[in-house]
Amino acid sequence: SADVSWSPFDSHLLLCCAGQGSVVQLFDTRDLKSVPITGSRFSCRAFHASWVRWNKVNENLFAAAHDTGEIRLFDTRMDRDLNFITAHRTKFTGLDWSQNEQSMLLSSGAEKNIKIWNVENPKDPVLVVTTGVSVLKSRFTPSGYGFAMVLQNDSNLTLWHLGNRSAPIHIFQGHT
């Protein structure tokens, strides 16, 4: 699988993970030679990255997720990963950074849960929401203090607020 992520700070910068490679590459679209920026190949070691996302607060940070259930954290100024999180036992279905909290990362997997991580202390998730069915997609809200998700075999969009962890704050009736 493959993914791309445009930098929210510089519209010319693009992260890409593609195919069976274990490398995330950083491209500058002002230089159309189709080669990554010098020194911008980030090794995911033996894991094949399937998701990549820029941090929305810190212009140098990004995360890459792998079908093994692991997330690797990178700083573009360094030639190695900063840290890793063992997040899920199955395929990723979502990866997103908070709009206003540099260290808050959301992940979801096919094993029926969404997790919110503090990447500065990633041993255990800050929040786990178990859904009962596989999560198809998940994203933080623009405020960064909530998230939305769509579940498998369900056409509804469920909206959660991080301050109310026991139940969704709203369910938007979906498509039929």
N, C-alpha and C positions, 0 to 999 in steps of 0.2 A: 504494500500500500504506500501511499504518498501523501504529502501535505505541503502547503506553502503558508507563510505568514508574513504580511507586510509590516514593516516597522511603524508603530504609531507616532514616532518622532521624526522619521526621515522617510518620505514617500518613495525614495529611490532604493531603499534597502529591503531585500527580500530573503527570508530564510526558506530553505527547501530541503526536504528529505524525500527520497524517491527510490523505488525499486527495492532491491535486496541489499542495498548498501548500508553500511553501519556508520555513515558520516552525514552530518547536517552541514550544508554549505550556505554561506552568506554571499549574496550577489548584490552588485550595485548596478541598477538598470541604466545609469548614465554611460556605462562601459558595456557595450553590447557584443563583446567578444565571446560571450557564452562561457566565460571562465569565472570561477569564484574569486572574490577579493583575496589577494595574497595574505596568507596566514589565517584564512577564515574557514577552514575545514575542521569541524568539531567532531571528534571521534566519540561514537556511542559504544565503543568497544565491540563486543561480539553481538550486540543487539541491533536489530533493524528498526530504526525509528519509523513510526507510523503517524505520529502527530508532532507538530512543532508550533509553539506559540511564544511571541514576544511578550515580555512583561509590559504592562500598560503604565507603570509608574517610573521604572528605572530603564533608561534607554539601552543599557548594556546587558540586561539579563534576559534569558529565554529558557524555556523548558522543552524537552523532547521526550515523548512517551513511546514506549515499545510494546509490542504485542506480548511480551513476556510479563507485562504488568508493572514494569519499572519506569520511573520518571527520572531523567537526568537533568540537572540544573547547570546552566552555563553562564559565563560572563564573557562577552566578546573580546575583552581585553586580555583574557587568559587562554592558554593553549590546552587546557584540560577541563574536565567537568568539576564543578564546585562540590556537588553532593548528589546523592540519589535517594529516591524514595521507592520502597517496595509498596506499590499502591493497590494493585488488583491482581486477581488470580486468572483473569480472562482478558479478552480483547478490550481495548479502550473504546469508549463511545463519546467521550468528551474530555476536553482539557481547556481551561480558561483561567486567566489571571483577573484578580479584582481590579476595578478601575481606580481605586484609591488606596489600597493597602499593598505595598510593594511585596510583602511576604505571604500574601494569601493566594492560594492556588486551588482551583476546583478540578476534580477528576471524577469520571464515571466509567463504569465498566459493565460488561454484559452479565456480571454476577449479581446484578440486582441492587446496586447501591451507588450513592454519590458520596464523595468524601471531600471535605475542605481541609487543606493543609496549611500550617505555618511553616514555610520552607526554611526558616531559621532554626526550627526545632522539629524536624520532620519524622521523628521516631513514630509518633502516633498521630492520627488525624485529629483536628480540632472538633470536627463534626462528622458523623456518619448518618446518612438517611437511607434506611433500607426500604426498598420499594415493593418487593414481592414479585416483580417481573423485571426483565431486562430494561435498562435505560437506553433509549435510542440516541438521544441528544441532550446535552445540558450546557447551560451558559450562565455566567453571572449576569445580574441585572446591571443597567448602566450606573446605578448608584454604587454597586459593588457590595451592598449589604443584603443581597438576596440572590436567588437563582431561579431559573426556569428549567423545566425538564419535560420531555415527551417520552412516554413509556411504550414498550412493544405492545402491539395489539390494542392500543388505546389512542384515540384521535384527540384527546384533550391535552392542553398545555397547563401544567401545574406550576404555580408561582409560590415560592417559599421566601420567607424573610429570616435572616440569621438570628434575629432576636426572638423568634417564635419557632422553636425546633420541634415542637410536638405535632404540628399539622400544617399543611399548606395554608397560605393566607387567601388564595383564590384558585379556582379551577376554571379555566376558559374552555367552554365546550368547543370541541374540535370539528374537523371536517367529517362528513359522512360518505 
